[in-house]
Amino acid sequence: MAKQTRAERRRERARGKLASAGGSMTFVGLLLLVVPGFMQGTIIGTLGPALRPAGWAALVVGAALLGLHYVMARMAASPQAEPIEQSRPTVRATRPTPPPAVATPREPVLASEPSQPTPSRSEPSPKQAQQWSAAVLAAIEWRRFEALCEALYAQAGFTTRSQSHGADGGIDIWLHSKHSDVPRIVQCKHWQSKAVGVKEVREFLGVMASHQLKSGTYVTSSTFSAEALAFAKANGIHAQDGTALLKLIGQRTTEQQAALLAVAYEGEYWRPTCASCGTKMVERNSTKSEGSFWGCANYPKCRGRTIPKSKVSATV
């Protein structure tokens, strides 16, 4: 006889309790239904109709418990086939070893061409003159020319005021003297091959009138037309061309002339300055026409006008 397990013993005790409870409930139900019929005329016989529902309920419960006991007994008696586990060999899937990667040559990636002309490299600094001459005025750009004029007036005892870029309202330099409360204004025009005409001088007269000034100075590295000179003389404008400017510089001491020469040759004196933002311009190659031009290094943030290299001294 096989030895029972603990679980089997618990199930057997449970089945015994079900059978005992089912038998007891059935016996009680029969007593409640049968006994009052044999005891007519007594108290129990009188209570017979009231005890019948309880008797039937006890019979039903007892029958249910006995039926449950019968089902559990049949289940315990039926043999259970134990599953047979078949061990299968574990087969590991092996991945095929890929062939070694062959490095394929790649085509070089070409940088996209800029939509705007690219700036050229910095040009070598032109040879600097050791003495003042017309060649110095021709070599410097417009901003150095204005700085030269301002330094020259400062040596003469004036207190000067100017701005390096932006709209100046037609006035490049303000002059203040301790001998007069009325300021003077100066317009500088760094031109070479083009003479200053009466149109430019007339515009300067309009600037003087807007500030209620009766006199002013117009300085150029070039010359004035005869009509412009006549108009300037008739309207209190002191016209000073390149020759007169060099003569005025020649009247300074040797040390003062050297100081003015240092101002003219300061920094990249040959490279134009953007009149809008004050940044040095860069050389660009045109894609629409032949030749190169000077353009602002801050383009497109700055929309300052460009200057053809062939006309660098005739546009400012």
Buried (B, 14 or more C-beta within 10 A) or exposed (E): EEEEEEEEEEBBEEBEEBBEBBBBBBEBBBEBBEBBEEEEEEEBBEEBEEBBEEBEBBBEBBBEBBEBBBEBEEEEEEEEEEEEEEEEEEEEEEEEEEEEEEEEEEEEEEEEEEEEBEBEEEEEEEEEEEEBEEEBBBBBBBBBBBBBBBBBBBBEEBEBEBBEBEEBEBBBBBBEBEEEEEBBBBBBBBBBEBBBEBEBBBEBBEBBEEEEBEEBBBBBBBBBBEEBBBBBEEBEBBBBBBEBBBEBBEEBEEEBBBBBBEBBBEEBBBBBBBBBBBBBBBBBEEEEEEEBBBBBBBBEEBEBEBBBEEBBBBBB
